Amino acid sequence: MDSPTVLAAGNHFILPSLLTEAVTEATGGAVTAGAIRELQLPWPHTPLGKVAEVDEASGTEDQLIEALQGVRICVTEHAALTERILAHCPDLELFCVGRGGPVNANLEAATRHGVAVCYAPGRNATATAEHTLTLLLAAARGVGDTHTDLRQGVWRGDYYDYDKCGIEIEGTTVGLIGYGAIGSRVAKVLAAMGAHVLVHDPYAAPEALTGIAEQVGLDELLNRSRIVSLHARLTDETRGMIGRAQLAAMPRGSVLVNCARGALLDYEAVCDALESGHLRGAGFDVFPEEPVPAGSRLLTAPGVVLTPHIAGGSRQVAHKAARIVAAEAARFLRGEPLAHCANPAVLGH
């Protein structure tokens, strides 16, 4: 084959070789490794950013235009798909994004150009749920501050003082805002640990909560929960949903966790609540600005456990994402319906 028909645009997480291997396996060898062109994108060594009109993308338009020449199918995680790229790559028919939503693809332009865009829902649900629990437990027991003290050679016995002791999960009311693939997994583990789990999610099916959690309104959840964890999608409705008033409604000495989206939360208000002692701890994997600026108050606020947006980062996730997008490529080549198409209107053409 003179010109490859598939582009495996990987990065340092979902490696191009993983995508190539997954495509050859999913297609039963109909697409061989020799028919797949590999492109190495710089994420996560270079942060995601805006590429032309799309967000959270990696690489440049010129780089993608060159790599996509003669390509029918692109499997990727963060490669940009813009109006300009589409205009210069007329052979492209399918663009598969190995993440929960194809925000790095211009869906309107893709539809106009007849390119189907797929995504990979749930590929990091288990990893993110486990990481949420890691931060939740660490924040509840003050692991961040005690770890820092010990690394600096300070042994502080006063952490055993009654008013500084942490929170057990058993018997504690924990509120989850959002009950999708991640929130539901977190709820099951917390319930198994003996927590009383509250959920605020108007879209959650009542039967999905049976025996696990209690559905309540947001105000009630905040008033009753000693620990609150965010799992909502970022929409116009949820942006900034937890601000000063909501934090003030939480019991004094509560814990807050966010592994969802930074824009759900007013972090300045959180820092005030931590410094005043209204919140005893917090665990964050996502932030309003990434990377976190050197002067951010979060870096010095008491009781905080921070990780650099790695909740979805496990080796299993890389393989799951590669398999999901490869399976879509295989369905497309066999003429079968796509499982996760973000612009199904294009399929009629």
Secondary structure as UniProt FT lines:
FT   STRAND          6..10
FT   HELIX           16..26
FT   TURN            27..29
FT   HELIX           33..35
FT   STRAND          36..40
FT   TURN            43..45
FT   STRAND          49..51
FT   TURN            52..53
FT   STRAND          54..58
FT   HELIX           61..67
FT   TURN            68..70
FT   STRAND          73..76
FT   HELIX           83..88
FT   TURN            90..91
FT   STRAND          94..97
FT   TURN            103..104
FT   HELIX           107..112
FT   TURN            113..114
FT   STRAND          116..118
FT   TURN            121..124
FT   HELIX           125..140
FT   TURN            141..142
FT   HELIX           143..151
FT   TURN            152..153
FT   HELIX           157..160
FT   HELIX           162..164
FT   TURN            170..171
FT   STRAND          173..177
FT   HELIX           181..192
FT   TURN            193..194
FT   STRAND          196..200
FT   TURN            202..203
FT   HELIX           206..209
FT   TURN            210..212
FT   STRAND          213..215
FT   HELIX           218..224
FT   STRAND          227..230
FT   TURN            236..240
FT   HELIX           244..249
FT   TURN            252..253
FT   STRAND          254..258
FT   HELIX           262..264
FT   HELIX           267..276
FT   STRAND          279..284
FT   TURN            294..295
FT   HELIX           297..299
FT   TURN            302..303
FT   STRAND          304..306
FT   TURN            311..312
FT   HELIX           315..334
FT   HELIX           344..348
//
